């Protein structure tokens, strides 16, 4: 698909590789805010386009990605 506003990967995408092979999973932007956090795709992680643009600019090439299926517990304070 050509880049642009109609692209389903939104403004930017980070491709996830494992063992040097494309997993076909992506971290990507979306203009459809209501779809974020829902299981509406084949495993991609969707972010608001503005957040994805920021993340794409800051993540170094070959950075490890860790995806948690549940929200992390806040740290315990003493």
Secondary structure as a PSIPRED ss2 file (coil, helix, strand):
# PSIPRED VFORMAT (PSIPRED V4.0)

   1 X C   1.000  0.000  0.000
   2 X C   1.000  0.000  0.000
   3 X C   1.000  0.000  0.000
   4 X C   1.000  0.000  0.000
   5 X C   1.000  0.000  0.000
   6 X C   1.000  0.000  0.000
   7 X C   1.000  0.000  0.000
   8 X C   1.000  0.000  0.000
   9 X C   1.000  0.000  0.000
  10 X C   1.000  0.000  0.000
  11 X C   1.000  0.000  0.000
  12 X C   1.000  0.000  0.000
  13 X E   0.000  0.000  1.000
  14 X E   0.000  0.000  1.000
  15 X E   0.000  0.000  1.000
  16 X E   0.000  0.000  1.000
  17 X E   0.000  0.000  1.000
  18 X E   0.000  0.000  1.000
  19 X C   1.000  0.000  0.000
  20 X C   1.000  0.000  0.000
  21 X E   0.000  0.000  1.000
  22 X E   0.000  0.000  1.000
  23 X E   0.000  0.000  1.000
  24 X E   0.000  0.000  1.000
  25 X E   0.000  0.000  1.000
  26 X E   0.000  0.000  1.000
  27 X E   0.000  0.000  1.000
  28 X E   0.000  0.000  1.000
  29 X E   0.000  0.000  1.000
  30 X E   0.000  0.000  1.000
  31 X C   1.000  0.000  0.000
  32 X C   1.000  0.000  0.000
  33 X H   0.000  1.000  0.000
  34 X H   0.000  1.000  0.000
  35 X H   0.000  1.000  0.000
  36 X C   1.000  0.000  0.000
  37 X C   1.000  0.000  0.000
  38 X C   1.000  0.000  0.000
  39 X C   1.000  0.000  0.000
  40 X C   1.000  0.000  0.000
  41 X C   1.000  0.000  0.000
  42 X C   1.000  0.000  0.000
  43 X C   1.000  0.000  0.000
  44 X C   1.000  0.000  0.000
  45 X E   0.000  0.000  1.000
  46 X E   0.000  0.000  1.000
  47 X E   0.000  0.000  1.000
  48 X E   0.000  0.000  1.000
  49 X H   0.000  1.000  0.000
  50 X H   0.000  1.000  0.000
  51 X H   0.000  1.000  0.000
  52 X H   0.000  1.000  0.000
  53 X H   0.000  1.000  0.000
  54 X H   0.000  1.000  0.000
  55 X H   0.000  1.000  0.000
  56 X H   0.000  1.000  0.000
  57 X H   0.000  1.000  0.000
  58 X H   0.000  1.000  0.000
  59 X C   1.000  0.000  0.000
  60 X C   1.000  0.000  0.000
  61 X C   1.000  0.000  0.000
  62 X C   1.000  0.000  0.000
  63 X C   1.000  0.000  0.000
  64 X C   1.000  0.000  0.000
  65 X C   1.000  0.000  0.000
  66 X C   1.000  0.000  0.000
  67 X C   1.000  0.000  0.000
  68 X C   1.000  0.000  0.000
  69 X C   1.000  0.000  0.000
  70 X C   1.000  0.000  0.000
  71 X C   1.000  0.000  0.000
  72 X C   1.000  0.000  0.000
  73 X C   1.000  0.000  0.000
  74 X C   1.000  0.000  0.000
  75 X C   1.000  0.000  0.000
  76 X C   1.000  0.000  0.000
  77 X C   1.000  0.000  0.000
  78 X C   1.000  0.000  0.000
